[in-house]
Amino acid sequence: MDINSQNVVDYPNNNTIFMVWNFNNNVNEKPVFKRICSLINNLNNSAQVRTTTSRASVVMGISHQAWKKLELPEPLPKELVEFTPIAGQKHTAIVTPGDLHFHIRADESSYCIDMATDISIILSQIANCIEEVHGFRYWDGRSILGFVDGTENPNGADRAYFGIIGEEDKNYKGGSYLFVQKYIHDLVAWRALPITEQEKVFGRTKTGDIEMSDDVKPSNSHSALANVGDDLKIVRDNMPFGNIASNEMGTYFIAYASTFSTVTKMLTRMFIGEPEGNYDRLLDFSTAKTGTLFFCPSINMLKDFAG
């Protein structure tokens, strides 16, 4: 039987809604969870019929805590654990709660609104939405800081290789680990930096997105520390979001990976440093407000969960 994955390796869309839901206490989650699994399959099927150009889809992730609470299959996916904080001398990758995560995306925002509404109507019976972030494409795929985001992303067939589990965990083949963080940027401090200093923070040119040579690139630049090697990549679908008037602008970091250990290694280099203390300078301008690990089962498994 063919194993079909959720849409975890698609390229970023123009519009996105990210939602994190927590189950309420003393409720029976299982019947509603079955309905949600069925809904996710229906929404994705309907999107293919309603539009051929908007690339609309929704991906659902399930946390370790929710997996146990819902009494889903054991043994669990090999690397689905409770994420623990990664604390450096100055910055910390914090942990925040979350049972279910929804990555809703389309080139037209109307599809995102409709899908988020359908999900909320069902889930609100037994859960609360603790995060809802509306992301948008900024110019040619740049973060709100003005630099191109996702330059190190794999392309083509490599996206599935790095983003989807294969034979290494046969019970969960076709699934993917999903890690998310909501970063808020200090734009006042960032804009005070000359462009030449901003480029040193990223290790790339701002306009042309050209990586600095190793003999020029600072060892604490983002590109030097967030890149853990050509054999260890993740699929990023980051999106800018925010409120201009309140100066709450940020990046929703979202990573799909065939192994969560790759994400852990990247975060360790960024927050603790390589060597220790040589942390990612971008963190001086970007604060992680959330941090949660989820697992995205294959479509086949979602159908089994739906019954």
Helices and strands as residue ranges (DSSP letters): E 15-23, H 30-50, E 57-62, H 64-69, E 86-87, E 92-93, E 100-106, H 109-123, E 127-136, H 157-163, G 167-172, E 176-185, H 187-191, H 195-202, H 222-226, E 235-236, E 239-243, E 248-257, H 260-271, G 281-284, E 286-288, E 292-296, H 299-306
